[in-house]
Amino acid sequence: MYRDNYIKALRSELLEIVADELTPIAIRYNYSEVPLEGNIKWRPQVLLLGNYSSGKSTLINDFLGAKVQNTGQAPTDDSFTVITYDHSQPPEAPIQVSETRDGKFLLSNPEYPFETLKKHGQRFASHFRYKKVNSPFLKNLAIIDTPGMLDSISERDRGYDYQEVIGDLAQIADLVLVLFDPHKAGTVREAHTSLRDTLPARTFEDRVLFVLNRIDECSSLIDLLRVYGTLCWNLSQITGRKDIPMIHLTYSKQEALKSNNLQDSNYLKFLQNQRDDLKKAVLKAPCFRLDNLATFIETHAERIAHMLEALISFRKRARKFSFKSFGIALLASLGAAATAFLLSIIAPTFSGMPLLQRAIAAVAIGLTSMIFWSFYFRKTFYNRFYRKTLKQIDNLTTLENQTRRDCWETIRNTVLLFLSNSNGKYPIGDLRHDYRKVWKVYEKGSKEIREALSELNEISPEDEEEFFKNRLELNGFKEDDSLHVQSVQDFV
């Protein structure tokens, strides 16, 4: 009871940090088009990726306990499908799809974290769906099924950028399952691109689980070992990792019985079907939500701070260039005025002109030079400086280690876009204020969040009631508040 309320308070605090401290700055500098908290305020999500024949739909149906997704050897569904829980159905009702909506419902509803997907266009929206299912498996999470990955297909064929969509979904998912089947063990081109480029750039390694599915279709144990070895080799080549991650070996008993594979594949009795282990791992996704929220804050605070650091660096260089060019122009104008005054003294033509008039004429020439510089040369010189700086934009920030280089890679285009849109002219005072605010969230805020999560994990069961009760009282929560909390999974 008290633990649930404490987790609720902690999650609310994390969302407030994002909404109050990070989102306004992220939108102001074009880091994000929509509020950042929109990506994390909904329930935990599990993303399924795989070849068109890897058994994603069958796995989902097994988990949910009913036929929710169509299955088949050939591609049967080319849509991204968000599957979530229907609370309106009574517990005794048979498990079934109770509601289906199109993609526009999800893309335009601020309650769901999919507003950023609008950028992928109408063709993607027509391949985006929403299903409600009254399966107990979905009480605390949502599943996102994806179109099967193919070998020779391009953005023109699909009508949208498949890898960009995968990346956006992986970024908000708490767990990503990547499924392979014995017939195409990691050789499909889209899978290669996803594992090599998309997933490493948009999510973390510990959130990705690899699954070799449909192992009952291997003709023998030797055949299975060959497939497993091929998959390990392909993963090592694609990811560049020498330590191969754990690969879950699974198959559907129901489908195996239908195709009589259990009798033909006697070697299966020597192996453990890790279907249940995989199911437990998926059900733990809500438990990762608090830690993922903390990582979300750390990651975006670090990236925004790095972006602002680069923008501050540009303004400093622009100001230094302006002072330098102004100084040169001033010296040139003074030189022009002095030369004109000396010529007026030396030249016989001006011998009858009073000294004061000569001085005034010299000053006028100097002012004319400054005005001419202000309206023509200053803009020309600045534009040259501006274009040169954009070409050498990597020089705006220090990249002394891999962490800084990885961070810069994610924000480099954002910095370029902001500088292009603003022509490099923006107030540096506001920039510094925003930088200090974001850096405080990154340094102090993330540290306090990690300490709270550490306390949450280390508290013993016998001490937790007193601990959480004291913490809630310090934060102004009342004991009656717990009546509104059902379980920890509702809030993590």
Buried (B, 14 or more C-beta within 10 A) or exposed (E): BBBBBBBBBBBEBBBEBBBEBBBBBBBBBBBBEBBBBBBBBBBBBBBBBBBBBBBBBBBBBBBBEBBBBEBEEEEBBEBBBBBBBBEEBEEEEEBBBEEEBBBBBBBEEEEBBBBBBBBBEEEBBBBBBBBBBBBEBBBBBBBBBBBBBBEEBEEEEBBBBBBBBBBBBBBBBBBBBBBBBBBBBBBBEBBBBBBBEBBBBBBEEEBBBBBBBBBBBBEEBEBBEBBBEBBBEBBBEBBEEEEEBEBBBBBBBEBBEEEEBBEBBEBBEEBEBBBEBBBEBBBEBBBBBBBBBBBBBBBBBBBBBBBBBBBBBBBEBBEEBBEEBBEEBBEBBBEBBEEBBEBBEEEEEBEEEEEEEBBEBBBEBBEEBBEEBEEEBBEEBBEEBBEEBBEEBEEBBEBEEEEBEEBBEBBBEBBEEBBEEEEBEBEBEEBEEBBEBBBEBBBEBBEEBBEBBEEBEEBEEEEBEEBBBEBBEEEEBEEEBBEEBEEBBBBB
